[in-house]
Amino acid sequence: MSQILVISRDFPPLGSPGASIRLVKFIKYITPLGWQFVVITQDPAHPIPGQQPLCGFLLSEVPQDTRVERIPAPFSPSQDHDNIFQHAISKLAGNSSLPWGWRAFKKSFQITKAHQIDLIYSVTPPFSNALIGLLLKWLIRKPFVLDLKDDWVGSALFQRKSAFRQKIDILSEHIIIAGTDAVTTVTDEIFDTYYQRYRWLQNPGRLHLIPNGSDLEEFYPLWQRPRTPQTGRFVILAASYDFRKIYRDLTPFLLGLNIFLERNSAAREKIDLIFLASTGISKEYNTVIRDLGLQTIIHEVEPVDRKTLVEWLWIADLFLLILPRRNLGPSGTFYEYWATGKAPILLVSDNNAASKLLEKYNLGKHCHFSEIDQIASYIEAMYTAHQNGTPQWISCDGIEAYDRKKLAQNMADVFSYVISRTKD
């Protein structure tokens, strides 16, 4: 049985479901194929500042023989700072993963000395995970696979950094990518970007596309049900997480919703806007929500387990998905909406892989952040159809290509290929 050492800051119960579900599903479906995982991650009792326990329900999907090493973060808010120096360092480090990364690296190295490890697998972001993976590769001479869920030096976060920090990131990415044995990406766009950026990734077996997806076993029961409105109200549901103006900006949608309500004043008493798995919409939106009078139709729901999540998705009449600016790929939420096979998707984003899939499979409406009138018009069209007894539904045709069980097999094939190649 081959052993894989996983470096991932995000792992249940810490972080949002979207941050770790890809890894959890890979572990769930790859383990029965003859692999064993050792996961290096955060300690929930001493987390990196800013991390919250939002996905504990995913722990039930982690195989029992998975070894999880939980590393406490230095300067965690749950730890006492004995002196002024420690408190100052805590303030300076902020929400950075680097102090935790140093401890994670040391623990990882200890494990590799005590146990046979066949492959190192780092999940990004954050990109400190990638640095740990590279250092371990250099020290123990084992193959290193990097899973890139985002473009490192093309992200919105990168664009907000100083010129000096950008140069450091560009150099760091260059060194780390050069040191990998294989890189996996989640979208065609990220694949093409790295294929052109680094010529050595053009060698056979170095770069692979393994997209995000949905665990279709969770959705099969829905496909047998008649598709009808589930409540007497028009339900708009958002199942993604972390709505902030510099990340998933709600502003265009809220303004579009307000235009729709001004045109259809009676709808205010017939509509629910549900934020599922939410820890609270950023306080930045308090003023605009109050000024637009949307408090009575907005409902925030605590994180729920997977079975309950699927049932929540089934009641929706319109799905809302807002992607971060400069985001290149569909989140797992996109595929879950699609797998439900019922409500259409209102996607607010830049042009990206998600918008291409939505248009290809006729899954709803894509609007750019500036297209507020188009957002309002689409809400109105879906609401009117619902009120007239002719609700608009989508098909789940095509989702089979994004079944997480099949995608896990693809990742296992990458692991096998890399290990066999390095043994030759």
VOGU-3710 file (C-alpha; in Angstrom, 3 decimals, decimal comma):
1> msqilvisrd> 0,000/0,000/0,000  1,478/3,331/-1,091  1,461/6,192/1,422  0,799/9,796/0,464  1,772/12,697/2,695  -0,770/15,505/2,198  0,028/19,128/3,080  -3,197/21,097/3,422  -3,924/23,972/5,765  -7,653/23,501/5,080
11> fpplgspgas> -9,201/20,282/6,334  -12,372/19,532/8,319  -13,517/20,917/10,631  -11,649/24,169/9,843  -12,389/26,391/6,882  -15,311/26,538/4,505  -16,635/23,350/2,879  -15,413/24,545/-0,504  -11,840/24,857/0,752  -11,426/21,170/1,605
21> irlvkfikyi> -14,179/19,134/-0,060  -12,026/18,393/-3,133  -9,325/16,848/-0,942  -11,820/14,976/1,253  -13,515/13,403/-1,761  -10,161/12,384/-3,250  -9,178/10,690/0,013  -12,593/9,031/0,275  -12,480/7,473/-3,184  -8,727/6,873/-3,615
31> tplgwqfvvi> -8,195/5,050/-0,296  -10,150/1,927/-1,413  -7,875/1,739/-4,484  -4,937/0,757/-2,284  -3,604/4,076/-1,016  -3,181/5,449/2,497  -3,100/9,144/3,367  -1,290/11,042/6,106  -2,726/14,579/6,305  -0,800/17,495/7,814
41> tqdpahpipg> -3,263/20,233/8,736  -4,317/22,727/11,413  -5,270/21,972/14,976  -8,863/23,175/15,600  -7,948/23,945/19,208  -5,151/26,275/18,046  -6,052/27,466/14,538  -4,445/30,028/12,298  -6,107/33,405/13,073  -9,280/33,914/11,070
51> qqplcgflls> -9,986/30,213/10,527  -13,440/29,004/11,579  -14,879/25,471/12,001  -17,437/25,451/9,180  -17,131/21,967/7,677  -17,034/19,483/10,535  -19,707/17,396/8,801  -17,115/16,373/6,177  -15,171/14,429/8,806  -17,630/11,561/8,449
61> evpqdtrver> -16,416/11,056/4,862  -12,743/10,701/5,785  -11,773/6,982/5,908  -11,002/5,784/9,413  -7,483/4,642/8,560  -6,529/8,144/7,365  -3,889/9,535/9,686  -4,518/13,203/10,447  -1,744/15,167/12,142  -3,127/18,425/13,515
71> ipapfspsqd> -0,466/21,074/14,001  -1,190/23,988/16,388  -0,548/27,425/14,928  1,853/29,760/16,727  0,157/32,852/18,100  -3,266/31,273/17,714  -6,033/33,376/19,270  -6,824/30,400/21,495  -3,309/30,427/22,931  -2,182/32,680/25,730
81> hdnifqhais> 0,542/35,148/24,850  2,812/35,255/27,871  4,623/38,444/27,038  4,561/41,600/24,980  6,958/40,109/22,424  4,650/37,193/21,637  1,663/39,523/21,396  3,568/41,790/18,985  4,567/38,831/16,796  0,937/37,699/16,766
91> klagnsslpw> -0,150/41,115/15,498  2,603/41,154/12,893  1,825/37,663/11,570  -1,885/38,406/11,247  -3,704/35,677/9,298  -0,558/34,458/7,529  -0,098/30,701/7,201  3,705/30,951/7,249  4,244/30,601/11,041  2,012/27,515/11,017
101> gwrafkksfq> 3,785/26,307/7,889  7,141/26,166/9,666  5,701/23,916/12,369  3,911/21,826/9,748  7,161/21,370/7,842  9,036/20,187/10,928  6,300/17,682/11,806  6,126/16,459/8,218  9,855/15,842/8,153  9,647/13,878/11,392
111> itkahqidli> 6,935/11,684/9,907  8,978/10,983/6,777  11,878/9,803/8,953  9,651/7,448/10,956  7,384/6,133/8,182  7,696/5,115/4,563  6,253/7,905/2,410  5,935/7,294/-1,321  4,630/10,671/-2,503  4,135/14,259/-1,285
121> ysvtppfsna> 0,898/15,983/-2,281  0,336/19,698/-1,580  -3,002/21,456/-2,024  -3,106/25,163/-2,842  -4,051/27,797/-1,900  -2,487/28,878/0,381  0,806/28,597/-1,421  2,771/28,022/1,767  1,538/24,423/1,379  3,450/24,236/-1,900
131> liglllkwli> 6,650/25,508/-0,284  6,442/22,817/2,404  5,981/20,166/-0,270  9,007/21,342/-2,225  11,277/21,448/0,854  10,242/17,902/1,759  10,950/16,710/-1,776  14,456/18,141/-1,605  15,114/16,518/1,775  13,627/13,031/1,344
141> rkpfvldlkd> 13,897/12,641/-2,445  10,300/11,593/-2,976  8,027/12,702/-5,842  5,992/15,858/-5,344  2,540/16,535/-6,848  1,032/20,028/-6,587  -2,715/20,649/-6,916  -3,321/24,193/-8,226  -6,886/25,289/-7,546  -6,060/28,898/-8,502
151> dwvgsalfqr> -3,528/30,745/-10,620  -0,896/31,823/-8,107  0,448/34,980/-9,787  -2,710/35,792/-11,695  -5,147/35,946/-8,799  -6,948/39,001/-7,474  -5,003/38,623/-4,220  -1,713/38,776/-6,138  -2,822/41,959/-7,923  -3,414/43,694/-4,578
161> ksafrqkidi> 0,126/43,022/-3,348  2,986/45,506/-3,549  5,402/45,318/-6,470  8,052/43,859/-4,143  5,721/41,113/-2,884  4,680/40,324/-6,446  8,310/39,797/-7,447  8,766/37,429/-4,503  5,655/35,472/-5,487  6,731/35,222/-9,140
171> lsehiiiagt> 10,146/33,894/-8,127  8,633/31,522/-5,559  6,175/30,103/-8,079  8,971/29,608/-10,612  11,121/27,667/-8,144  8,266/25,538/-6,807  6,776/24,650/-10,196  10,247/23,674/-11,430  10,577/21,314/-8,462  7,316/19,436/-8,968
181> davttvtdei> 7,016/16,008/-10,562  3,437/16,756/-11,643  0,978/19,634/-11,432  -2,808/19,236/-11,489  -5,183/22,074/-12,359  -8,958/22,513/-12,060  -9,794/24,378/-15,298  -8,715/24,536/-18,924  -7,781/28,193/-18,401  -5,386/27,455/-15,526
191> fdtyyqryrw> -4,005/24,476/-17,470  -3,312/26,640/-20,526  -1,858/29,458/-18,420  0,731/27,203/-16,757  1,412/25,277/-19,953  2,474/28,517/-21,605  4,165/30,007/-18,539  6,553/27,111/-17,850  7,986/25,177/-20,780  8,995/22,180/-18,625
201> lqnpgrlhli> 5,323/21,529/-17,886  4,970/20,713/-21,581  6,855/17,466/-20,984  4,555/14,403/-20,985  3,032/13,615/-17,601  3,921/16,927/-15,967  0,623/18,849/-16,269  -2,874/17,403/-15,802  -6,437/18,730/-15,827  -8,613/17,307/-13,041
211> pngsdleefy> -11,595/19,653/-12,588  -13,756/20,196/-9,575  -17,024/18,316/-9,560  -19,870/16,918/-7,524  -20,368/13,662/-5,669  -23,251/12,398/-7,792  -24,160/9,663/-5,314  -25,563/12,437/-3,139  -27,826/13,686/-5,938  -29,127/10,489/-7,566
221> plwqrprtpq> -32,268/10,412/-5,319  -33,247/13,899/-6,536  -33,296/12,783/-10,148  -36,241/10,488/-9,437  -38,414/13,276/-8,027  -40,934/15,366/-9,995  -39,625/18,904/-10,460  -42,133/21,253/-8,879  -41,844/24,398/-6,728  -41,316/23,285/-3,135
231> tgrfvilaas> -42,780/26,290/-1,326  -45,349/28,945/-2,045  -42,581/31,507/-2,262  -39,860/32,267/-4,799  -36,614/31,036/-3,238  -33,235/32,404/-4,338  -30,488/30,355/-2,704  -26,737/30,965/-2,427  -24,685/28,049/-1,083  -21,219/29,587/-1,466
241> ydfrkiyrdl> -19,294/31,287/1,312  -17,414/34,480/2,202  -19,228/37,463/0,721  -16,929/40,480/0,869  -16,509/43,458/-1,458  -12,945/42,443/-2,320  -13,867/38,780/-2,812  -17,421/37,630/-3,624  -18,999/41,038/-4,026  -22,753/40,989/-3,372
251> tpfllglnif> -23,251/44,625/-4,362  -24,217/44,113/-8,037  -26,717/41,402/-7,145  -28,287/43,426/-4,315  -28,672/46,439/-6,602  -30,185/44,248/-9,323  -32,564/42,658/-6,825  -33,632/46,103/-5,684  -34,394/47,192/-9,269  -36,524/44,071/-9,697
261> lernsaarek> -38,419/44,781/-6,458  -39,027/48,405/-7,458  -40,630/47,137/-10,666  -42,569/44,397/-8,835  -43,439/45,735/-5,386  -45,754/42,803/-4,591  -42,821/40,389/-4,967  -41,281/41,701/-1,751  -43,822/39,625/0,192  -43,274/36,493/-1,911
271> idliflastg> -39,519/36,146/-2,125  -36,815/34,646/0,124  -33,082/35,171/-0,347  -31,311/32,378/1,536  -27,596/32,311/2,262  -26,804/28,712/3,109  -23,782/27,666/5,155  -23,200/31,296/6,045  -21,277/32,701/8,993  -22,688/36,125/8,357
281> iskeyntvir> -22,517/38,389/5,351  -19,765/40,959/5,764  -20,816/43,986/7,784  -19,776/46,057/4,764  -23,227/45,303/3,335  -25,268/46,349/6,364  -25,858/49,857/5,072  -26,866/48,913/1,532  -29,154/46,108/2,789  -30,830/48,532/5,195
291> dlglqtiihe> -31,113/51,332/2,644  -32,665/48,971/0,075  -35,042/47,510/2,673  -33,892/43,933/2,086  -33,599/42,855/5,723  -36,932/41,017/5,756  -36,212/38,806/2,749  -32,603/37,837/3,594  -32,157/34,691/5,699  -28,814/33,251/6,806
301> vepvdrktlv> -28,581/29,533/7,606  -25,845/27,861/9,653  -23,574/25,285/7,951  -25,379/21,960/7,473  -24,369/18,372/6,734  -24,251/17,100/3,164  -27,630/15,343/3,212  -29,353/18,465/4,528  -27,457/20,592/2,013  -28,852/18,539/-0,877
311> ewlwiadlfl> -32,398/18,986/0,436  -31,853/22,732/0,734  -30,664/22,854/-2,866  -33,817/21,055/-3,985  -36,135/23,788/-2,662  -34,439/26,571/-4,634  -36,206/28,245/-7,559  -33,079/30,202/-8,560  -29,461/29,639/-7,582  -27,110/32,558/-7,008
321> lilprrnlgp> -23,384/32,073/-7,569  -20,942/34,966/-7,283  -17,326/34,161/-8,110  -14,352/36,280/-7,038  -13,017/38,675/-9,639  -10,292/37,165/-11,838  -11,401/33,707/-10,731  -10,711/31,242/-13,543  -12,795/28,236/-12,640  -16,102/26,915/-11,369
331> sgtfyeywat> -16,257/26,300/-7,652  -17,618/23,011/-6,347  -20,858/24,876/-5,656  -21,374/25,369/-9,393  -21,324/21,618/-9,995  -23,643/20,988/-7,037  -26,194/23,417/-8,467  -25,898/21,652/-11,821  -26,167/18,186/-10,268  -29,420/19,171/-8,555
341> gkapillvsd> -30,998/19,319/-12,035  -33,691/21,790/-11,078  -33,234/25,524/-10,495  -31,353/27,673/-13,039  -28,150/29,464/-12,041  -27,622/33,221/-11,954  -23,845/33,514/-12,257  -22,176/36,852/-11,517  -18,514/36,740/-12,534  -15,902/37,610/-15,099
351> nnaaskllek> -15,729/35,498/-18,241  -14,265/32,183/-17,135  -14,657/28,402/-17,272  -17,856/28,583/-15,216  -19,520/31,016/-17,628  -18,496/28,828/-20,581  -19,996/25,712/-18,988  -23,159/27,576/-18,058  -23,667/28,756/-21,622  -22,687/25,422/-23,205
361> ynlgkhchfs> -25,214/23,439/-21,163  -27,872/26,184/-20,916  -27,755/26,231/-17,121  -28,972/29,781/-16,547  -27,712/33,321/-17,005  -24,218/34,805/-16,782  -23,867/38,486/-15,878  -20,762/40,575/-15,396  -20,397/42,638/-12,226  -21,393/45,795/-14,109
371> eidqiasyie> -24,563/44,318/-15,657  -26,984/45,269/-12,903  -29,965/45,764/-15,214  -29,410/42,308/-16,729  -29,343/40,803/-13,233  -32,659/42,498/-12,462  -34,206/41,339/-15,746  -33,209/37,716/-15,207  -34,600/37,677/-11,666  -37,810/39,144/-13,058
381> amytahqngt> -38,042/36,553/-15,848  -37,539/33,622/-13,445  -39,922/35,089/-10,866  -42,644/35,734/-13,471  -42,365/32,184/-14,828  -42,626/30,837/-11,280  -45,714/32,934/-10,517  -47,362/31,871/-13,790  -46,945/28,192/-12,935  -44,298/27,622/-15,624
391> pqwiscdgie> -41,033/27,615/-13,606  -37,787/27,284/-15,536  -35,723/24,184/-14,794  -32,321/23,045/-16,065  -31,064/19,613/-17,092  -28,231/17,769/-15,349  -27,107/16,290/-18,679  -23,319/16,440/-18,911  -22,644/16,442/-15,171  -21,519/12,789/-15,334
401> aydrkklaqn> -18,128/13,952/-16,618  -17,626/15,769/-13,307  -18,454/12,939/-10,902  -15,952/13,201/-8,039  -15,564/9,407/-7,937  -14,296/9,392/-11,546  -12,127/12,439/-10,909  -10,557/10,698/-7,906  -9,596/7,793/-10,163  -7,923/10,293/-12,487
411> madvfsyvis> -5,934/11,710/-9,572  -4,939/8,201/-8,457  -3,658/7,590/-11,990  -1,459/10,689/-11,687  -0,075/9,434/-8,366  0,666/5,994/-9,850  2,331/7,478/-12,914  4,564/9,820/-10,915  5,658/7,101/-8,474  6,406/4,618/-11,247
421> rtkd> 8,332/7,188/-13,260  10,532/8,227/-10,340  11,357/4,585/-9,591  12,610/3,997/-13,130
//
